[in-house]
Amino acid sequence: MLVPDSSRALKDCSGAFCWAREDEGSLQLALALLLDVTGETETALEWHEMFCRKYVQELSDTWTVPEIDIALWLYCFENSRPAV
C-alpha cells in the first residue's frame, strides 16, 4: 500500500493523498507514485507537478493505475520535450 510518508520526506505537500482535483493532496500523490515507480528522487521531484496536472487530477473517484502506465507517461514526457 502506498503511503505519503516516503514522499513527504522528499517534499511535504500534504499529509494525505487526494486526486481528481487541484490541491496539495494531489501533488503528494503524484510525487509518491513517481517515486514508487522510478525509485529516483530527482525524477519524482522534476515531474510531479506536471504529472499531477496531466494525470492525477484526471483520475476518477475510484481508480487503479498499473505501474506500466506511470512509466509510459514518464517516458513519453521525458522524450517529447527538448532538454533544458
Biopython code that builds the backbone (N, CA, C, O; Angstrom):
import numpy as np
from Bio.PDB.StructureBuilder import StructureBuilder

atoms = [
    (1, "MET", "N", (0.836, -1.173, 0.000)),
    (1, "MET", "CA", (0.000, 0.000, 0.000)),
    (1, "MET", "C", (0.888, 1.247, 0.000)),
    (1, "MET", "O", (1.874, 1.326, 0.733)),
    (2, "LEU", "N", (0.524, 2.191, -0.818)),
    (2, "LEU", "CA", (1.250, 3.444, -0.934)),
    (2, "LEU", "C", (0.831, 4.389, 0.188)),
    (2, "LEU", "O", (-0.360, 4.615, 0.406)),
    (3, "VAL", "N", (1.806, 4.933, 0.891)),
    (3, "VAL", "CA", (1.526, 5.888, 1.974)),
    (3, "VAL", "C", (2.328, 7.166, 1.717)),
    (3, "VAL", "O", (3.365, 7.121, 1.055)),
    (4, "PRO", "N", (1.859, 8.300, 2.233)),
    (4, "PRO", "CA", (2.539, 9.572, 1.968)),
    (4, "PRO", "C", (3.917, 9.733, 2.606)),
    (4, "PRO", "O", (4.681, 10.603, 2.186)),
    (5, "ASP", "N", (4.252, 8.932, 3.594)),
    (5, "ASP", "CA", (5.451, 9.168, 4.399)),
    (5, "ASP", "C", (6.749, 9.313, 3.602)),
    (5, "ASP", "O", (7.485, 10.279, 3.801)),
    (6, "SER", "N", (7.041, 8.370, 2.705)),
    (6, "SER", "CA", (8.325, 8.440, 1.990)),
    (6, "SER", "C", (8.375, 9.643, 1.056)),
    (6, "SER", "O", (9.426, 10.266, 0.908)),
    (7, "SER", "N", (7.268, 9.973, 0.433)),
    (7, "SER", "CA", (7.265, 11.139, -0.452)),
    (7, "SER", "C", (7.278, 12.437, 0.356)),
    (7, "SER", "O", (7.819, 13.441, -0.106)),
    (8, "ARG", "N", (6.695, 12.431, 1.546)),
    (8, "ARG", "CA", (6.714, 13.632, 2.402)),
    (8, "ARG", "C", (8.125, 13.932, 2.895)),
    (8, "ARG", "O", (8.461, 15.088, 3.152)),
    (9, "ALA", "N", (8.947, 12.902, 3.028)),
    (9, "ALA", "CA", (10.339, 13.122, 3.417)),
    (9, "ALA", "C", (11.085, 13.876, 2.316)),
    (9, "ALA", "O", (12.057, 14.583, 2.580)),
    (10, "LEU", "N", (10.620, 13.717, 1.097)),
    (10, "LEU", "CA", (11.199, 14.385, -0.060)),
    (10, "LEU", "C", (10.686, 15.812, -0.196)),
    (10, "LEU", "O", (11.461, 16.757, -0.343)),
    (11, "LYS", "N", (9.367, 15.948, -0.144)),
    (11, "LYS", "CA", (8.703, 17.256, -0.223)),
    (11, "LYS", "C", (7.342, 17.108, 0.445)),
    (11, "LYS", "O", (6.524, 16.284, 0.033)),
    (12, "ASP", "N", (7.111, 17.895, 1.455)),
    (12, "ASP", "CA", (5.872, 17.786, 2.223)),
    (12, "ASP", "C", (4.806, 18.722, 1.657)),
    (12, "ASP", "O", (4.747, 19.902, 2.004)),
    (13, "CYS", "N", (3.969, 18.174, 0.782)),
    (13, "CYS", "CA", (2.862, 18.943, 0.203)),
    (13, "CYS", "C", (1.613, 18.784, 1.050)),
    (13, "CYS", "O", (0.863, 19.740, 1.250)),
    (14, "SER", "N", (1.386, 17.551, 1.555)),
    (14, "SER", "CA", (0.163, 17.255, 2.299)),
    (14, "SER", "C", (0.343, 15.965, 3.093)),
    (14, "SER", "O", (1.148, 15.110, 2.723)),
    (15, "GLY", "N", (-0.397, 15.829, 4.166)),
    (15, "GLY", "CA", (-0.349, 14.624, 4.981)),
    (15, "GLY", "C", (-1.247, 13.510, 4.460)),
    (15, "GLY", "O", (-1.227, 12.396, 4.982)),
    (16, "ALA", "N", (-2.029, 13.809, 3.439)),
    (16, "ALA", "CA", (-2.963, 12.816, 2.893)),
    (16, "ALA", "C", (-2.992, 12.921, 1.376)),
    (16, "ALA", "O", (-2.724, 13.979, 0.807)),
    (17, "PHE", "N", (-3.318, 11.819, 0.736)),
    (17, "PHE", "CA", (-3.455, 11.798, -0.710)),
    (17, "PHE", "C", (-4.851, 12.244, -1.127)),
    (17, "PHE", "O", (-5.836, 11.973, -0.440)),
    (18, "CYS", "N", (-4.917, 12.920, -2.246)),
    (18, "CYS", "CA", (-6.174, 13.273, -2.901)),
    (18, "CYS", "C", (-5.967, 13.090, -4.399)),
    (18, "CYS", "O", (-4.836, 12.932, -4.859)),
    (19, "TRP", "N", (-7.037, 13.112, -5.146)),
    (19, "TRP", "CA", (-6.966, 13.032, -6.596)),
    (19, "TRP", "C", (-8.242, 13.633, -7.166)),
    (19, "TRP", "O", (-9.173, 13.958, -6.430)),
    (20, "ALA", "N", (-8.270, 13.775, -8.469)),
    (20, "ALA", "CA", (-9.427, 14.308, -9.186)),
    (20, "ALA", "C", (-9.701, 15.773, -8.859)),
    (20, "ALA", "O", (-10.795, 16.276, -9.115)),
    (21, "ARG", "N", (-8.727, 16.443, -8.304)),
    (21, "ARG", "CA", (-8.865, 17.885, -8.062)),
    (21, "ARG", "C", (-7.473, 18.507, -7.922)),
    (21, "ARG", "O", (-6.471, 17.809, -7.771)),
    (22, "GLU", "N", (-7.444, 19.818, -7.977)),
    (22, "GLU", "CA", (-6.187, 20.542, -7.875)),
    (22, "GLU", "C", (-5.963, 20.957, -6.422)),
    (22, "GLU", "O", (-6.551, 21.932, -5.952)),
    (23, "ASP", "N", (-5.117, 20.219, -5.720)),
    (23, "ASP", "CA", (-4.785, 20.563, -4.343)),
    (23, "ASP", "C", (-3.473, 19.902, -3.933)),
    (23, "ASP", "O", (-2.869, 19.160, -4.707)),
    (24, "GLU", "N", (-3.047, 20.181, -2.717)),
    (24, "GLU", "CA", (-1.770, 19.665, -2.232)),
    (24, "GLU", "C", (-1.763, 18.148, -2.095)),
    (24, "GLU", "O", (-0.722, 17.518, -2.280)),
    (25, "GLY", "N", (-2.916, 17.550, -1.772)),
    (25, "GLY", "CA", (-3.004, 16.100, -1.665)),
    (25, "GLY", "C", (-2.770, 15.409, -3.001)),
    (25, "GLY", "O", (-2.200, 14.319, -3.054)),
    (26, "SER", "N", (-3.212, 16.046, -4.075)),
    (26, "SER", "CA", (-2.963, 15.510, -5.422)),
    (26, "SER", "C", (-1.482, 15.607, -5.773)),
    (26, "SER", "O", (-0.921, 14.698, -6.384)),
    (27, "LEU", "N", (-0.854, 16.716, -5.383)),
    (27, "LEU", "CA", (0.596, 16.845, -5.592)),
    (27, "LEU", "C", (1.364, 15.777, -4.824)),
    (27, "LEU", "O", (2.324, 15.203, -5.337)),
    (28, "GLN", "N", (0.933, 15.513, -3.584)),
    (28, "GLN", "CA", (1.608, 14.493, -2.777)),
    (28, "GLN", "C", (1.454, 13.118, -3.402)),
    (28, "GLN", "O", (2.402, 12.332, -3.413)),
    (29, "LEU", "N", (0.271, 12.817, -3.923)),
    (29, "LEU", "CA", (0.051, 11.526, -4.583)),
    (29, "LEU", "C", (0.896, 11.413, -5.842)),
    (29, "LEU", "O", (1.491, 10.365, -6.093)),
    (30, "ALA", "N", (0.958, 12.465, -6.629)),
    (30, "ALA", "CA", (1.778, 12.437, -7.839)),
    (30, "ALA", "C", (3.238, 12.164, -7.498)),
    (30, "ALA", "O", (3.890, 11.342, -8.142)),
    (31, "LEU", "N", (3.741, 12.848, -6.497)),
    (31, "LEU", "CA", (5.124, 12.647, -6.062)),
    (31, "LEU", "C", (5.342, 11.223, -5.574)),
    (31, "LEU", "O", (6.339, 10.591, -5.925)),
    (32, "ALA", "N", (4.424, 10.717, -4.773)),
    (32, "ALA", "CA", (4.546, 9.357, -4.228)),
    (32, "ALA", "C", (4.508, 8.302, -5.336)),
    (32, "ALA", "O", (5.291, 7.352, -5.311)),
    (33, "LEU", "N", (3.615, 8.461, -6.296)),
    (33, "LEU", "CA", (3.520, 7.492, -7.394)),
    (33, "LEU", "C", (4.793, 7.484, -8.228)),
    (33, "LEU", "O", (5.319, 6.419, -8.550)),
    (34, "LEU", "N", (5.287, 8.659, -8.578)),
    (34, "LEU", "CA", (6.518, 8.718, -9.366)),
    (34, "LEU", "C", (7.714, 8.164, -8.600)),
    (34, "LEU", "O", (8.545, 7.457, -9.169)),
    (35, "LEU", "N", (7.800, 8.479, -7.328)),
    (35, "LEU", "CA", (8.892, 7.953, -6.504)),
    (35, "LEU", "C", (8.815, 6.434, -6.388)),
    (35, "LEU", "O", (9.831, 5.744, -6.458)),
    (36, "ASP", "N", (7.608, 5.928, -6.212)),
    (36, "ASP", "CA", (7.411, 4.486, -6.091)),
    (36, "ASP", "C", (7.787, 3.753, -7.377)),
    (36, "ASP", "O", (8.431, 2.705, -7.330)),
    (37, "VAL", "N", (7.392, 4.293, -8.505)),
    (37, "VAL", "CA", (7.635, 3.622, -9.787)),
    (37, "VAL", "C", (9.091, 3.751, -10.226)),
    (37, "VAL", "O", (9.680, 2.783, -10.708)),
    (38, "THR", "N", (9.675, 4.939, -10.063)),
    (38, "THR", "CA", (11.045, 5.141, -10.565)),
    (38, "THR", "C", (12.119, 4.849, -9.524)),
    (38, "THR", "O", (13.220, 4.416, -9.864)),
    (39, "GLY", "N", (11.795, 5.086, -8.252)),
    (39, "GLY", "CA", (12.808, 4.960, -7.213)),
    (39, "GLY", "C", (13.841, 6.071, -7.276)),
    (39, "GLY", "O", (14.879, 5.997, -6.618)),
    (40, "GLU", "N", (13.558, 7.107, -8.071)),
    (40, "GLU", "CA", (14.510, 8.195, -8.289)),
    (40, "GLU", "C", (13.967, 9.509, -7.743)),
    (40, "GLU", "O", (12.974, 10.037, -8.243)),
    (41, "THR", "N", (14.613, 10.018, -6.737)),
    (41, "THR", "CA", (14.216, 11.263, -6.098)),
    (41, "THR", "C", (14.172, 12.416, -7.092)),
    (41, "THR", "O", (13.184, 13.147, -7.165)),
    (42, "GLU", "N", (15.235, 12.573, -7.848)),
    (42, "GLU", "CA", (15.343, 13.677, -8.789)),
    (42, "GLU", "C", (14.221, 13.645, -9.832)),
    (42, "GLU", "O", (13.616, 14.676, -10.126)),
    (43, "THR", "N", (13.947, 12.472, -10.385)),
    (43, "THR", "CA", (12.890, 12.330, -11.383)),
    (43, "THR", "C", (11.528, 12.652, -10.792)),
    (43, "THR", "O", (10.734, 13.364, -11.407)),
    (44, "ALA", "N", (11.257, 12.138, -9.616)),
    (44, "ALA", "CA", (9.967, 12.389, -8.963)),
    (44, "ALA", "C", (9.764, 13.874, -8.700)),
    (44, "ALA", "O", (8.681, 14.406, -8.942)),
    (45, "LEU", "N", (10.795, 14.544, -8.207)),
    (45, "LEU", "CA", (10.689, 15.974, -7.933)),
    (45, "LEU", "C", (10.544, 16.790, -9.215)),
    (45, "LEU", "O", (9.799, 17.770, -9.252)),
    (46, "GLU", "N", (11.241, 16.392, -10.240)),
    (46, "GLU", "CA", (11.198, 17.130, -11.501)),
    (46, "GLU", "C", (9.826, 17.061, -12.176)),
    (46, "GLU", "O", (9.377, 18.044, -12.766)),
    (47, "TRP", "N", (9.163, 15.914, -12.093)),
    (47, "TRP", "CA", (7.956, 15.687, -12.885)),
    (47, "TRP", "C", (6.650, 15.687, -12.103)),
    (47, "TRP", "O", (5.589, 15.627, -12.723)),
    (48, "HIS", "N", (6.672, 15.750, -10.772)),
    (48, "HIS", "CA", (5.433, 15.544, -10.019)),
    (48, "HIS", "C", (4.370, 16.611, -10.269)),
    (48, "HIS", "O", (3.180, 16.297, -10.259)),
    (49, "GLU", "N", (4.764, 17.849, -10.492)),
    (49, "GLU", "CA", (3.753, 18.890, -10.719)),
    (49, "GLU", "C", (3.023, 18.681, -12.045)),
    (49, "GLU", "O", (1.800, 18.803, -12.106)),
    (50, "MET", "N", (3.765, 18.370, -13.098)),
    (50, "MET", "CA", (3.130, 18.120, -14.384)),
    (50, "MET", "C", (2.322, 16.822, -14.341)),
    (50, "MET", "O", (1.224, 16.755, -14.895)),
    (51, "PHE", "N", (2.859, 15.801, -13.691)),
    (51, "PHE", "CA", (2.142, 14.531, -13.567)),
    (51, "PHE", "C", (0.826, 14.733, -12.819)),
    (51, "PHE", "O", (-0.187, 14.115, -13.146)),
    (52, "CYS", "N", (0.853, 15.584, -11.836)),
    (52, "CYS", "CA", (-0.357, 15.902, -11.088)),
    (52, "CYS", "C", (-1.392, 16.555, -12.004)),
    (52, "CYS", "O", (-2.549, 16.136, -12.042)),
    (53, "ARG", "N", (-0.969, 17.586, -12.742)),
    (53, "ARG", "CA", (-1.896, 18.314, -13.627)),
    (53, "ARG", "C", (-2.435, 17.438, -14.742)),
    (53, "ARG", "O", (-3.626, 17.490, -15.050)),
    (54, "LYS", "N", (-1.586, 16.645, -15.345)),
    (54, "LYS", "CA", (-1.968, 15.885, -16.530)),
    (54, "LYS", "C", (-2.563, 14.514, -16.228)),
    (54, "LYS", "O", (-3.248, 13.946, -17.079)),
    (55, "TYR", "N", (-2.317, 13.972, -15.040)),
    (55, "TYR", "CA", (-2.720, 12.592, -14.771)),
    (55, "TYR", "C", (-3.539, 12.456, -13.483)),
    (55, "TYR", "O", (-4.690, 12.022, -13.523)),
    (56, "VAL", "N", (-2.958, 12.818, -12.365)),
    (56, "VAL", "CA", (-3.594, 12.593, -11.068)),
    (56, "VAL", "C", (-4.905, 13.369, -10.935)),
    (56, "VAL", "O", (-5.882, 12.853, -10.393)),
    (57, "GLN", "N", (-4.926, 14.597, -11.425)),
    (57, "GLN", "CA", (-6.148, 15.394, -11.335)),
    (57, "GLN", "C", (-7.255, 14.856, -12.235)),
    (57, "GLN", "O", (-8.416, 15.232, -12.080)),
    (58, "GLU", "N", (-6.906, 13.985, -13.168)),
    (58, "GLU", "CA", (-7.887, 13.401, -14.083)),
    (58, "GLU", "C", (-8.413, 12.040, -13.605)),
    (58, "GLU", "O", (-9.302, 11.468, -14.238)),
    (59, "LEU", "N", (-7.884, 11.527, -12.517)),
    (59, "LEU", "CA", (-8.336, 10.229, -12.004)),
    (59, "LEU", "C", (-9.776, 10.325, -11.511)),
    (59, "LEU", "O", (-10.207, 11.357, -10.997)),
    (60, "SER", "N", (-10.504, 9.233, -11.679)),
    (60, "SER", "CA", (-11.883, 9.195, -11.179)),
    (60, "SER", "C", (-11.881, 8.921, -9.677)),
    (60, "SER", "O", (-10.825, 8.724, -9.075)),
    (61, "ASP", "N", (-13.069, 8.909, -9.078)),
    (61, "ASP", "CA", (-13.180, 8.673, -7.636)),
    (61, "ASP", "C", (-12.574, 7.335, -7.222)),
    (61, "ASP", "O", (-11.921, 7.241, -6.183)),
    (62, "THR", "N", (-12.789, 6.316, -8.023)),
    (62, "THR", "CA", (-12.178, 5.004, -7.776)),
    (62, "THR", "C", (-11.242, 4.714, -8.945)),
    (62, "THR", "O", (-11.643, 4.793, -10.106)),
    (63, "TRP", "N", (-10.012, 4.383, -8.633)),
    (63, "TRP", "CA", (-9.031, 4.191, -9.692)),
    (63, "TRP", "C", (-8.016, 3.132, -9.321)),
    (63, "TRP", "O", (-7.797, 2.822, -8.150)),
    (64, "THR", "N", (-7.416, 2.598, -10.341)),
    (64, "THR", "CA", (-6.274, 1.702, -10.230)),
    (64, "THR", "C", (-5.324, 2.092, -11.351)),
    (64, "THR", "O", (-5.743, 2.242, -12.498)),
    (65, "VAL", "N", (-4.068, 2.253, -11.030)),
    (65, "VAL", "CA", (-3.093, 2.648, -12.037)),
    (65, "VAL", "C", (-1.961, 1.626, -12.047)),
    (65, "VAL", "O", (-1.204, 1.526, -11.081)),
    (66, "PRO", "N", (-1.846, 0.867, -13.133)),
    (66, "PRO", "CA", (-0.715, -0.055, -13.236)),
    (66, "PRO", "C", (0.609, 0.716, -13.339)),
    (66, "PRO", "O", (0.664, 1.793, -13.933)),
    (67, "GLU", "N", (1.649, 0.163, -12.766)),
    (67, "GLU", "CA", (2.970, 0.785, -12.810)),
    (67, "GLU", "C", (3.383, 1.142, -14.224)),
    (67, "GLU", "O", (3.972, 2.198, -14.458)),
    (68, "ILE", "N", (3.077, 0.267, -15.165)),
    (68, "ILE", "CA", (3.483, 0.484, -16.553)),
    (68, "ILE", "C", (2.865, 1.759, -17.114)),
    (68, "ILE", "O", (3.498, 2.433, -17.926)),
    (69, "ASP", "N", (1.661, 2.105, -16.709)),
    (69, "ASP", "CA", (1.027, 3.338, -17.183)),
    (69, "ASP", "C", (1.818, 4.567, -16.735)),
    (69, "ASP", "O", (2.004, 5.508, -17.507)),
    (70, "ILE", "N", (2.271, 4.552, -15.509)),
    (70, "ILE", "CA", (3.053, 5.679, -14.992)),
    (70, "ILE", "C", (4.411, 5.731, -15.688)),
    (70, "ILE", "O", (4.873, 6.805, -16.075)),
    (71, "ALA", "N", (5.043, 4.583, -15.845)),
    (71, "ALA", "CA", (6.339, 4.520, -16.525)),
    (71, "ALA", "C", (6.217, 5.002, -17.973)),
    (71, "ALA", "O", (7.090, 5.724, -18.456)),
    (72, "LEU", "N", (5.162, 4.618, -18.659)),
    (72, "LEU", "CA", (4.956, 5.068, -20.040)),
    (72, "LEU", "C", (4.669, 6.564, -20.111)),
    (72, "LEU", "O", (5.170, 7.250, -21.002)),
    (73, "TRP", "N", (3.870, 7.072, -19.181)),
    (73, "TRP", "CA", (3.606, 8.508, -19.136)),
    (73, "TRP", "C", (4.925, 9.271, -18.993)),
    (73, "TRP", "O", (5.190, 10.223, -19.728)),
    (74, "LEU", "N", (5.732, 8.841, -18.049)),
    (74, "LEU", "CA", (7.001, 9.498, -17.786)),
    (74, "LEU", "C", (7.930, 9.403, -19.001)),
    (74, "LEU", "O", (8.561, 10.388, -19.383)),
    (75, "TYR", "N", (8.007, 8.236, -19.593)),
    (75, "TYR", "CA", (8.853, 8.040, -20.774)),
    (75, "TYR", "C", (8.431, 8.991, -21.896)),
    (75, "TYR", "O", (9.276, 9.630, -22.523)),
    (76, "CYS", "N", (7.140, 9.080, -22.144)),
    (76, "CYS", "CA", (6.630, 9.950, -23.212)),
    (76, "CYS", "C", (6.951, 11.409, -22.941)),
    (76, "CYS", "O", (7.388, 12.120, -23.846)),
    (77, "PHE", "N", (6.744, 11.867, -21.723)),
    (77, "PHE", "CA", (7.020, 13.274, -21.418)),
    (77, "PHE", "C", (8.508, 13.576, -21.403)),
    (77, "PHE", "O", (8.925, 14.636, -21.869)),
    (78, "GLU", "N", (9.303, 12.677, -20.885)),
    (78, "GLU", "CA", (10.748, 12.907, -20.860)),
    (78, "GLU", "C", (11.328, 12.960, -22.274)),
    (78, "GLU", "O", (12.288, 13.688, -22.528)),
    (79, "ASN", "N", (10.756, 12.204, -23.174)),
    (79, "ASN", "CA", (11.299, 12.103, -24.526)),
    (79, "ASN", "C", (10.615, 13.008, -25.539)),
    (79, "ASN", "O", (11.042, 13.068, -26.693)),
    (80, "SER", "N", (9.579, 13.704, -25.140)),
    (80, "SER", "CA", (8.903, 14.599, -26.076)),
    (80, "SER", "C", (9.289, 16.055, -25.871)),
    (80, "SER", "O", (8.915, 16.912, -26.671)),
    (81, "ARG", "N", (10.016, 16.338, -24.832)),
    (81, "ARG", "CA", (10.423, 17.708, -24.525)),
    (81, "ARG", "C", (11.925, 17.879, -24.798)),
    (81, "ARG", "O", (12.725, 16.992, -24.504)),
    (82, "PRO", "N", (12.288, 19.028, -25.363)),
    (82, "PRO", "CA", (13.720, 19.284, -25.544)),
    (82, "PRO", "C", (14.429, 19.395, -24.200)),
    (82, "PRO", "O", (13.855, 19.881, -23.225)),
    (83, "ALA", "N", (15.644, 18.954, -24.156)),
    (83, "ALA", "CA", (16.430, 19.057, -22.917)),
    (83, "ALA", "C", (16.651, 20.515, -22.569)),
    (83, "ALA", "O", (16.882, 21.348, -23.446)),
    (84, "VAL", "N", (16.578, 20.816, -21.282)),
    (84, "VAL", "CA", (16.771, 22.199, -20.828)),
    (84, "VAL", "C", (18.179, 22.391, -20.350)),
    (84, "VAL", "O", (18.543, 23.488, -19.926)),
]
sb = StructureBuilder()
sb.init_structure("model")
sb.init_model(0)
sb.init_chain("A")
sb.init_seg("    ")
for serial, (resi, resn, name, xyz) in enumerate(atoms, 1):
    if name == "N":
        sb.init_residue(resn, " ", resi, " ")
    sb.init_atom(name, np.array(xyz, "f"), 0.0, 1.0, " ", f" {name:<3s}", serial, name[0])
structure = sb.get_structure()
